[in-house]
Amino acid sequence: MSINNYLYLSAILFTIGAVGVVVRRNAIVVFMCVELMLNAANLTLVTFSRINGTLDGQVVAFFTMVVAACEVVVGLAIIVTIYRSRRSASIDDASLLKR
Amino acid sequence: MQPLLTIQGPETALFWVLAPLSIVAAIGMLLVKKAVHSALLLAWVMITEAIFYIAQDALFLGIVQVVVYTGAVMMLFLFILMLVGVDSSDSLTETITGLRPIAIAAAVGFGGLLVSLLGRATLGREPIGLEVANASGNVQGLAELLFSKYVWPFEVVSALLITAALGAMVLAHHQRTNPRPSQREQAVNRFRTGSLAGAAGLPGPGVFARHNAVDVPALLPDGTPAPTSISATLKARGDVIDSSPFQLDNVDTSIVEEK
């Protein structure tokens, strides 16, 4: 097996996550799809770290995990705040600037 | 000269078993209706990725992936799902016409582009593998890099974490703009506004002496179920039981003598 298969897998997962962000309407599911995309990028970083024989890629993947954790905390807090005022977790309903 | 990477048979088998499973779970994430099921499928994808990390000599990241993602982050997602509950946004009907075919076509194009690019690109040399870099242990190697070359990003990231925690606290903090109405004011308002129908409070759920669970609407004097007697969440979830079988007319009231 070629090590490139890991890269193909992460490309496919990233694409699936991108479709989810566009297609789903529940803000929490959209957020989970963003997490899937971040994870796919992490798999690429780890694989390239192995291809290059240095640990730099793994360090960057570690930083990505930290940033993803921050993003989840703040994003979910925003979702809860919007839900509290608009009683909906649908991204179609948050259209105040349109009107 | 570093030794070149050879991928052993077990890793190949692991990949070909887990990679299709993770792709199926990721696609299922988009197709299932309930957000909780999406969360569980995403947790599975994350666990397979953790196994891939460990198989690729990234032991520390594999463990962190399990602890941080499947542990903390997915728990947070499930917690927020619990807070927000079920609403109409779970439905899979498309609100923008033609969005779904366009999204799928774009995804096939984008994914095909990525895969074909990866297939044609070369680094000009063979993959090396991490045997040399991990010689003194994966955690030790990562720590050496983190605290020498990447010490400044590491500090910046710690500032980011603190900022995110503070931001979440600020967003979650709810400041009242008007004082909380006292019990007396609430009672007065119930009688002064509109009709007197709500003066006694909402009816409780359950059919007296027949079925007193919270998922059965109470019966009004004319025999129809009272819609205000059950929680809106139960109604949205579809967990409400029809109360008509518990009406007096439908229940067998003949007294059977016990022997």
Interface residues (C-beta under 8 A of the other chain):
Chain A: M1 S2 I3 N4 N5 Y6 L7 Y8 L9 A11 I12 L13 F14 T15 I16 G17 A18 V19 G20 V22 V23 R24 R25 N26 A27 I28 V29 F31 M32 C33 E35 L36 N39 N42 L43 V46 T47 S49 R50 I51 N52 G53 T54 L55 D56 Q58 V59 A61 F62 F63 M65 V66 V67 A68 A69 C70 E71 V72 V73 V74 L76 A77 I78 I79 V80 T81 Y83 R84 S88 A89 S90 I91 D92 D93
Chain B: Q2 L5 I7 E11 T12 F15 W16 A19 S22 I23 A26 I27 M29 L30 A35 S38 A39 L42 V45 M46 E49 F52 Y53 Q56 D57 A58 F60 L61 V64 Q65 V68 Y69 A72 V73 L76 F77 I80 L81 L83 V84 D87 S88 S89 D90 S91 E94 T95 L99 R100 A103 I104 A106 A107 F110 G111 L114 V115 L118 G119 L123 P127 I128 G129 L130 V132 A133 N134 N138 G141 L142 L145 L146 K149 Y150 P153 F154 V157 L160 L161 T163 A164 A165 G167 A168 L171 A172 H174
